[in-house]
């Protein structure tokens, strides 16, 4: 299914009521030879080894359990979840990755309304954060973490905000992003099946920003999502933190197609997000269609 058809299909599914909104969230499952994983209970499915991170609610023996799958549009509301381990019990010990124990990313399934959050965990292993949804639709949440002594893992689940909406169309490349008076330009090409260098350049009022502040241990944090299914993909910082205006990364995408990229950067004590859309150039090597984006680096810059 092409991008336009996919957007049209889930727009119909999401037009009026919550009862219809689950359909878009099920677009990536069930998987052949497995029992679909549940975000709220039941035994987790065995992980599908050749899937990129974020497409399953259970992987590497860990499962994402979302407490509330339906939220309302408007003011912040409590959102909670837990990570269950191989023994079925909530995990309470995590390793620090990019200065946090867990990163929570949220985006609507059309690629709009990205958020990067850092929830807090209580003694029982339940994570919580205020969550404000700006518009109706089906949203994907990604929990990116490394359990103590376990594998780096990214799990995904859907949450729904009932109501009608007009889906955004990201059908062409967009390399320039305007946010709060800043202009961020993304240069570089994405080649399927290979690490691709991309560089973001931050300016303000036409002048280079040369005093970027570290954010999560780097001078920028990049998340890449595959447009067709929101696979959470392979991003590396290309160099040690600097002061700008350039922020460089290596992005590994497994297949041809269009991708959404989100850069978090900090200046003047505030974190802002620039967003881009890029398609791939060239074609993937023969094995690229089954190449796994390594969970050890997924989504971090």
N, C-alpha and C positions, 0 to 999 in steps of 0.2 A: 504494500500500500504506500503510495507516495505521501509526501508531507501534507499537501493540501487535503487529500482524502482523509488522512488520519485526523487532522484538525476538525474537518467537517463532521466526521463520525462522532468524536467525543463531544463536539458542541451540541449535537442533537441529544446525546445521552445526558447532557448536563443542563438542558435548557430550563426546566421548570422546577423539579422537585428533587429532594434528597433520595427518594426511591429510585431515581434513574442514575444517580451519580456514581454508583459503584462500578458501572460498566467500564469506564475509562481506566479505573484502577486495576481492573483485571486484565488489562491488555497484554501484560507480559507473562501471564500464566494461564492455565497450568502448564508445567513443563513436562515434556515427554519422559516417561519412565519414573516420574516422581509423584508424590502427593503434594498438592500446593501448600506452601507454608501459610500459617495463620498468624496475623499480627496481634491477635487478642487471646489465643489459647490453643490447646491441642498440641499434639506432637509435631515438632518441626520436621519438615521434609529434609531428605539428604541434599546437600548442596550440589548444584550443577557446576562441575569444575570449569567448563569453558565459558561461563557467563562473566562479563565484566562486573565489578562491584556495584552494589546498590540495586540490582534487579530482583533480589530475593530477600525475604524477611528472615531467612535462616541460612547460615553459612559457617563453615569452620567449627561446627558444633555449637554455635551461639545463635540465639533467636531474639528478634526485636518484638516486644509486646507493647503495643500502644494501648493506653487506658481508655482513651476516648477517640472514636473514629469520626464523629460528627461535631463540627464546631460552627459558631456563628460568625458572620462578618461584623466587624466593628471594633470596639475597645478590646484591649488585651484581656485574655481569659486564661485560666490555668490549663496547662498541657503537661501531661506526665506519661512516662513510659519506663520500662525496665529492660535490661539485657539479661536473658536467662542463659546459663552455662550448659555444658554437656550433661551435668547432673540434674538439669531441670530447675535449678534454684537460681535466684537472682545473683548476678555477679556484683561484688562490692569492692573489688580491688582492680584498679586500672593503672596503666603506666601513662606518664605524662607524654603527650605528643603535641608538638608545637605549642607548648606552654599550657595546655589544657588536658584534662582527663578524657573529655569527650567533646566532639564537635557535632552540632546538629544543624543540618542544612535543610531548608524547605524551599520548594519552588512549585508553582502551579504546573500542571501537566502540559500546558501550551508553551512553557518556558518563561513565563512572566512571574513577577512578584517574588524574586529570590530573597531569602533571608539566611544569615549565618548567625547562629545562636550558641550560647554556652550555658546549658542548664546546670543546676546543682543537684547533687545526689544526697539522699538522706541515708541513715544507718541501715535501712532495710533494702537498699539497692534501687529505690525508686528515684528517677530523675524528673525534675520539674522545672518549668520556665513559663513566664507569661508569653502568650502567643497572640498576636493581632493579625487577622487576615483582612486585607484591604478589599477583597472582592470575592464573589462566589466562584465555585469551581471545585475540581478534584486536584488535591495537592499531594506531592510526594515528599516525605520526610526521609532524610538519610542520617543515620547514626554512624559516625566515624570514630573508631576507638581501637585500643589495643589492651586486652585483658592482661593482667599481670601473669606472665608465664605463657600467654597464649599468642595466637596469630593476629597480626594487624587485620582488621575486618571493617567492612562498610556494609550495613544492612539498610534496606528500604521498606517503607510501608506507606499506604495511602490514608489520607484523612480528607473528609468532605466538608465543604461549606455550601449548604443548600442555596439555590437561587439561580436566576438566569444571568448570563454574562455573554459578552462578545469576545471570543478567543482572539488573542494576538496572533499576527501572522509574521513569522520569521523566515521568509522564503528567499531572502537575498542577504548578501554579506553586509555587515555593519561594523566598521572598524573604528568609529569615533563615538565616544560617549561623553555627554555633558552631565555633570552632577555638581550642584552647589557652587557654580562659578568655575569649576575645574573642567578642563578638557583632557580626556585620556585617549590617546591614539594607540591602536594595536597593530604592529607590523609583524610580518612573517606569514608563512603558509603552512597549513596542516597537510601532512602526507600520511595516508593510512598505512599502518603497520610499521611506523618508524617514529623515533623521537624528533619532534619538529621544534626548532627554536622560534619563540615568539617574544617580542619586546613591547611592553607598554611604556609610553612616554607621557608624563604628567605635566601639564602646564596650567597656569592660572592667569587670566587676563592677558594671554599671549606670552607670558614669561615662564621659562622652565622652573619647576619646583625643585629646588636643590637641597631642601631640608626635610625630606620625608622622614617620618618617625617609624621605628620598628613596630611591627604588628605581628604577634604570634611568632616572634623570633626571626622575622624576615622583613624586608621593606615592602612586601606585598604578599597576599595570599590569593591563589587562583584556584577556582573550581571550574572544571569542564564537564559538560553534560551532553550526551548524544541526543540530538533532536528527536530521533525516531522513537526512543524508549526511555530517555533520561538515564542511561547508563552513566555511572559516576566514574570519571576516568583519570588517567595516569598523568600527573603533573609533578615536575621537579623544579626546585629553584635552580637557576643556572649559575648563580654566584652567591657569595656571602652578602649579608645585608649592606646596603649602601644608602646614600642620602638622596638619590634621584638625579635627574628626573626620570631616568630609565629604570625599569623593573623587568628583568629577563627571566624566562622560564623555558623548560623543555616540556612539550605536551605530546603525549603518546596516544593516538587514537587508533582503534583496532580495525575500523571499517571506513569505507567511503561514506559520505553523507554530509549533513549539516550539523554544526555543534554550537551550543550556547556556552559562552565563557564569562565568568564573573570575577572581577578583580576587587578585592578589599584592600584599601590602602589608608594609611593614617597620616594626617597632617593637622597641625594646630590642636592636637589632643582629641581629634574626632575621627572615627572610622567612616569612610564613605565607600560606596560600591559602584564601579563602572561595569557596564555590561556590553557584550559584543556577540555577533553571530558570524561564524566562518564556515565555509564549505571546504571540503578537501580538494587537493589538486592531485593529478596523477591517479594511479590505481594501486590497490593493496597487493603485497606479495601473496602468492597462492595460499600460504598458511595463515594469513592475517584474519580470515573470517572466524577462526577458532582460537585466536590468540587471546589469552586472558590478560586484562589490565591488572597488574600486580597490586593486591590490596596493601602491600607494604608502603606504597607511595600514593595511593589513589587520592586525588582531590587536593593535595597540599602543595603549597608553594612557599 
